[in-house]
Each structure stands twice: as structure tokens, then as C-alpha cells.
Amino acid sequence: MKFQEELQINATPQAIYEVYAEVDQWSEWDPGVAEAATNNGLAVGSAGTLRPTKGPKSKIKITEATEAKSFTVTSRLPLCSLQFVHRLKPQSSGTLVTHEIVFDGVLSPVFGRLLGSQLSGDLPETLAGLKKKCEVGA
């Protein structure tokens, strides 16, 4: 089960990736995040925690990271993984930013129905916050 949202941002992929890399500052631009931290930034294998504004603190792990292109944050649920995929695609003016939420595993249909609409409903506001943060001074 998958949910996706895209937005054009007037900034380079590298500049946007640098904002992503400041994990402890995600709450400044993502209204769904109260706090986040990892032990090694966006490096693959980096582990940490994320506390959403609505819900309990969860363990997270960076499972994919390609400088200025993409990264994936994965959290485990019972018999399911929850992945937050972030992709950056250069455009003639700025960058197309894609945020995707993927539920994978035996119970993905259950968790997708329980959590999918709430999480995906936050995507436009999250992307708008990222846009504002990245375009300040641009």
C-alpha cells in the first residue's frame, strides 16, 4: 500500500538534501514531527527515533541514502514495515520533490487503512513546510 505527494521547490537537490540531513531540525519544517534524531545523520544504517506530533515515539532506521537524490526512513510495525521515501529530481527550474509512504508486509493492508489516510493527509503540509524552509533567501 502506497501514498505519494509531489511539489516543485525552487532550490537545488543538494540544498534540499542538506535540509533533510539536519534530522534534529525536521520539526522546524515538518508539522507532523515533534522531534527526530539519528546516531549518524542520513547515513545508511543510522538508527534513531522519531516522535510524531500525534502518536508515540518510534524507532527509525535510514535504509537508503543517495546524496542529493533520495533517502528512506524505515520503521517497523508488527508484520509490516513503514517506509518514508524521499526523492529529489532536478528540473529546469528547481527540484521536483516526492514524498512517498509505503506499507510493506503481511499486515500492510491493515496498517495502510489504519494509518494511511492520516499520514498521507499530512504530506501536502510537510512539503509546503520544506518548500518554505528551502526557498527562504533563494
C-alpha positions in Angstrom: 0.0 0.0 0.0 1.5 3.3 -1.1 0.7 7.1 -0.8 2.5 9.8 -2.6 2.7 13.6 -2.9 4.9 15.8 -5.1 5.9 19.5 -5.1 8.2 21.7 -7.1 10.7 23.6 -4.9 12.9 26.5 -6.2 16.2 25.1 -4.8 18.8 22.6 -5.9 18.6 18.9 -5.0 21.8 19.4 -2.9 20.3 22.3 -1.0 17.2 20.4 -0.2 19.2 17.3 0.8 21.2 19.4 3.2 17.9 20.4 4.9 16.9 16.7 5.1 20.4 15.9 6.6 19.6 18.0 9.7 17.5 15.3 11.2 17.2 17.0 14.6 15.7 20.0 12.8 12.9 18.2 10.9 10.3 19.6 13.4 11.1 23.1 12.2 9.5 22.4 8.8 7.5 19.2 9.2 4.4 19.9 11.3 3.9 16.2 11.8 7.2 15.7 13.6 7.7 16.8 17.2 11.3 15.5 17.4 13.6 13.3 15.4 17.2 12.2 15.9 19.6 9.6 14.4 23.0 8.5 15.5 24.7 9.3 12.2 22.6 11.7 10.1 21.3 10.2 6.9 24.0 7.5 6.6 22.6 4.1 5.7 22.2 2.0 8.8 21.9 5.1 11.0 19.3 4.4 13.8 17.3 6.8 15.9 13.8 7.8 17.0 11.0 9.9 15.7 8.2 11.3 17.8 5.2 12.5 15.7 3.0 15.3 17.0 0.2 12.8 17.2 1.4 9.4 18.4 4.1 7.5 20.3 7.8 7.8 19.7 9.1 5.2 17.2 12.4 3.7 16.3 13.6 4.6 12.8 16.5 3.5 10.6 17.9 5.0 7.4 17.7 2.1 4.9 18.7 4.0 1.8 20.5 7.3 1.1 21.9 8.7 -2.1 23.4 12.2 -1.7 21.2 14.9 -3.3 18.9 12.2 -4.8 17.0 10.2 -2.2 16.7 8.7 1.2 14.4 6.3 3.0 13.4 6.1 6.7 12.0 2.8 7.8 10.1 2.0 10.9 8.9 -1.5 12.0 5.3 -2.4 12.8 4.1 -5.9 13.7 4.5 -8.0 10.5 4.9 -4.8 8.5 7.4 -2.1 7.7 6.6 1.6 7.2 8.8 3.4 4.8 9.0 7.1 4.2 10.7 7.6 0.8 12.1 11.0 -0.2 13.2 11.6 -3.8 14.7 14.7 -5.5 14.6 15.1 -9.3 16.3 18.1 -10.8 14.1 20.2 -13.1 14.9 23.1 -15.4 13.9 25.5 -12.6 14.4 23.9 -9.2 13.6 20.4 -8.0 10.6 18.0 -8.1 10.3 16.7 -4.5 8.4 13.4 -4.0 7.5 12.1 -0.6 6.1 8.6 -0.5 4.7 6.4 2.3 4.9 2.7 1.7 3.4 -0.1 3.9 5.0 -3.4 3.2 4.4 -6.8 4.7 1.7 -9.2 5.7 -0.3 -6.7 7.7 0.3 -3.8 5.3 -3.3 -3.6 4.2 -4.4 -3.3 7.8 -1.9 -0.7 8.8 -2.4 1.1 5.5 -6.1 1.5 6.3 -5.5 2.4 9.9 -2.6 4.9 9.4 -2.5 5.7 5.7 -5.1 8.4 5.5 -3.7 10.3 8.5 -0.1 10.0 7.3 -0.8 10.8 3.7 -3.1 13.7 4.7 0.0 15.4 6.3 2.1 15.1 3.1 1.0 18.4 1.5 1.7 20.4 4.7 5.0 18.7 5.1 6.1 19.5 1.6 4.8 23.1 2.0 7.0 23.5 5.1 10.0 22.0 3.3 9.4 24.4 0.4 9.3 27.4 2.7 12.4 26.3 4.6 14.4 25.7 1.3 13.2 28.8 -0.6 14.0 31.3 2.2 16.6 33.7 0.8 16.6 31.9 -2.6 
